[in-house]
Amino acid sequence: MKQSDTKKILLIEDNKFIRSGWELALQNENDFLIVGSYGSCEDAFKDEGIGVADIVLMDIGLPGMSGIEGVKFLKEKYPKQIIVMCTVHEDDDKIFEAICAGAVGYLLKKTKPDELISALREAHNGGSPMTPSVARKVIASFQKTPLKSFTGEKVELSEREHQILELMAVGKSYPEISKKIFLSLDGVYYHIRHIYEKLQVHSRAEAVAEGIKKRIIKPPAP
């Protein structure tokens, strides 16, 4: 594997057993390199080398500085870093705080190791991994806010892009979308990049929110 293909990852999790589980799972993957593993944001941020990380996998309920505060710090200092939250929390406020702070993905700690690895690869390839339960809660929260009439420039998505956005809205993972529409995973990512460009967004949640707001797609049934 080329060195350029290696994804450097930083871990921040106060539960040493969970952190050790992450380390073990990642060490078995040739395309991941752990560049740091810490029990708190304070410890992690003392390391001047944290900026080399491509991906940060972080707990949200950390002692001292919270994961959300940590996301804000990292995105301000290293805006290109990809941050994925992994936590036990499923409540809407935590999800939105993490997304608004700059996290691109949100997984539950009960996520299986193989699913975690797949999600991190997805995030590195431009996706926004979320467990289906979390994605549905995000969409449900969008539905709580009455949609304002849209008067801006109309966005035209292709039939394939529209199909993919609808599947994203109901919480389908990118591999699931790939199988559903009989398209390669690279093909799905290609169309998602175009969806993001057309909607002028940077994450799955933003794309779905804009799609609903602009009435490109309908809010999915709860």
Secondary structure, 3 states (H helix, E strand, C coil): CCHHHCEEEEEECCCHHHHHHHHHHHHCCCCEEEEEEECCHHHHHCCHHHHHCCEEEECCCCCCCCHHHHHHHHHHHCCCCEEEEEECCCCHHHHHHHHHHCCCEEEECCCCHHHHHHHHHHHHCCCCCECHHHHHHHHHHHHHCCCCCCCCCCCCCCHHHHHHHHHHHCCCCHHHHHHHCCCCHHHHHHHHHHHHHHHCCCCHHHHHHHHHHCCCCCCCCC
